[in-house]
Amino acid sequence: MFERLERLPDDPILGLMAAFREDESPDKVDLGVGVYRNARGETPVLEAVRRAERIVLERQATKTYVAPAGNAAFNQAMERLAFGAGHPALAAGRVRTIQGVGGCGALRLGAELVHAASPRSVVHVSSPTWANHVPLLTGCGLQLESYPYYDPVTGGVRIDAMLQALEALPSASVVLLHASCHNPTGADLSEEQWRGILAVIRRRGLLPFIDMAYQGLGAGVDADAFAVRLFAAELPELLVAVSCSKNFGLYRERAGTLHILTESASRSQAALSQEVRIARRLYSMPPDHGAAIVSQILADEALRDLWQRELGDMRERLVGLRRELVRRLNAACPTRDFGFIAAQRGMFSFLGASAQQVRALRTDHHLYMTEDGRINVAGLRAENLESFTRAVAQVLR
Ligand code: LMR
């Protein structure tokens, strides 16, 4: 049966983790996979998570099944976190939520729902987008196309070209948007640009599908959810996939949500019933541990405050690193301006390196980044900034 299966190449992002582990050089620096690292280069368990986890373990009386839609307290807490407590769409019962197996699972559930409603749908993603969007969205049979997004000259968004492309889409096209901390470019949309996109989406009758994987790591918990809240207030339909991997540091626990907003409470309920069936068919139900932790943090004022402080520290470290990186790179490469890195947000930026230069950085300098030249800024720290800058200046010259 299996003799015809060929060995596939490694995943473009996850494959880097293994290559990095195997590199024995003491100088190696991992700027590949998008996990946050502190000033010591660690991805620690947040203190809010540790405390919540202790409470969860003490109080847990059973390991029996929860439900295909997941942990109800978690789902509701996540609705309030994403949409803002008291959002009119929540008050009207127009948002229904299913827990995902992480943000990836939530994205896939959203794609499956679109496919169930309209199997020939086309999803339009930014050019470029996160590599794993492609298999997640097309794996259930949806078509994929792209709209212009990143401008490598300015390091910002090609907003006019993007709006023009959206304006030309047939109605009911699905548009995947990154709420904040755009992956892989770090180039985010301003509030004014989001308003422009909203106008086109409304005029053309498009379905926005927002991927919010970094809430709180860009401009703040509320600011990063600006588009979710605006669109939910102004549009009849919206899908939002949220991840708790990065902002709660819960990567391996696979906690996330898919929020479904339709015109009425009864339609949202119908869509949720479809999702529950889809989840049952795919994996039955999501894991509970991470969801229970997040739900505990968000329900407890002291834990929530602690989490917000820890998240704020992560955000500030990224902002500080970006500034320092620009200062050093501009000094080391006087013919280039890396100022765009400080204007971008979250963990990622494009260095502007070709695939060949990326390979040289890896083989000659033990710097690991994805082949498109994306760096995870959080992988930098006081001890490696200088060698990183020197290597980049040498290779990009
Ligand atoms: C990344 O973009 O590196 C992260 O989102 C991790 C992943 O699963 O790809």
Residues whose N, C-alpha, C, O or C-beta is under 5 A from the ligand:
A	BS01	LMR	I13 G32 V33 G34
